[in-house]
């Protein structure tokens, strides 16, 4: 929030992405089942899905989004 407030006058946005459990090779079948049961979407995220959100936030389309925590679930 502080970065968004300080950098906004320069049209620099500052946001955070809170990704879900992400399949980076360490998730065991037991962990995957627990994530699926606890997640509203029942889905373990992929690195590509996380990157899509980050690319969007860095794009011109997100120029008015700042000071936000994007919680992916």
Phi and psi in degrees as a GROMACS rama.xvg file:
@    title "Ramachandran Plot"
@    xaxis  label "Phi"
@    yaxis  label "Psi"
@TYPE xy
-63.9297  -43.1612  UNK-2
-63.7161  -40.9696  UNK-3
-61.9407  -42.8158  UNK-4
-66.9319  -41.3984  UNK-5
-75.1471  -35.546  UNK-6
-93.4999  -13.2621  UNK-7
-56.0974  -37.6302  UNK-8
-62.987  -17.7622  UNK-9
-101.576  10.4966  UNK-10
58.5698  35.9275  UNK-11
-105.286  125.682  UNK-12
-94.417  153.67  UNK-13
-138.143  113.433  UNK-14
-134.414  165.824  UNK-15
-124.951  146.106  UNK-16
-114.642  124.992  UNK-17
-108.496  97.6625  UNK-18
-76.1053  160.039  UNK-19
-78.3718  -179.072  UNK-20
-54.7496  130.188  UNK-21
-120.863  135.349  UNK-22
-74.9892  90.7417  UNK-23
-111.958  14.3996  UNK-24
105.828  -11.2243  UNK-25
-99.7588  -11.543  UNK-26
-76.0164  122.143  UNK-27
-85.681  165.364  UNK-28
-57.4156  -34.7773  UNK-29
-66.5952  -45.2349  UNK-30
-65.329  -42.0573  UNK-31
-59.644  -43.1943  UNK-32
-63.8448  -41.0939  UNK-33
-64.3968  -40.9394  UNK-34
-65.0109  -45.0503  UNK-35
-60.7455  -38.2728  UNK-36
-71.1738  -32.4778  UNK-37
-91.7918  -21.9551  UNK-38
-82.2634  136.37  UNK-39
-59.8293  -30.4814  UNK-40
-94.2559  -9.06329  UNK-41
62.0945  41.6709  UNK-42
-140.79  134.948  UNK-43
-87.8479  128.707  UNK-44
-70.5399  160.638  UNK-45
-113.919  155.438  UNK-46
-56.673  -35.4491  UNK-47
-63.7515  -38.458  UNK-48
-66.2591  -39.497  UNK-49
-65.4962  -43.6344  UNK-50
-61.4496  -35.7202  UNK-51
-60.6607  -40.1996  UNK-52
-67.5844  -42.0563  UNK-53
-65.2056  -42.1275  UNK-54
-62.2158  -41.5948  UNK-55
-59.9085  -47.1683  UNK-56
-63.3177  -26.8467  UNK-57
-86.8176  -4.42635  UNK-58
-88.7641  167.999  UNK-59
-63.1808  -31.353  UNK-60
-63.3868  -23.4903  UNK-61
-102.526  20.6014  UNK-62
-62.7036  -20.6282  UNK-63
-103.373  10.5545  UNK-64
-103.257  117.354  UNK-65
-152.922  152.976  UNK-66
72.0465  25.1095  UNK-67
-112.394  150.984  UNK-68
-109.166  113.239  UNK-69
-90.3201  105.148  UNK-70
-93.5713  109.921  UNK-71
-89.1075  137.114  UNK-72
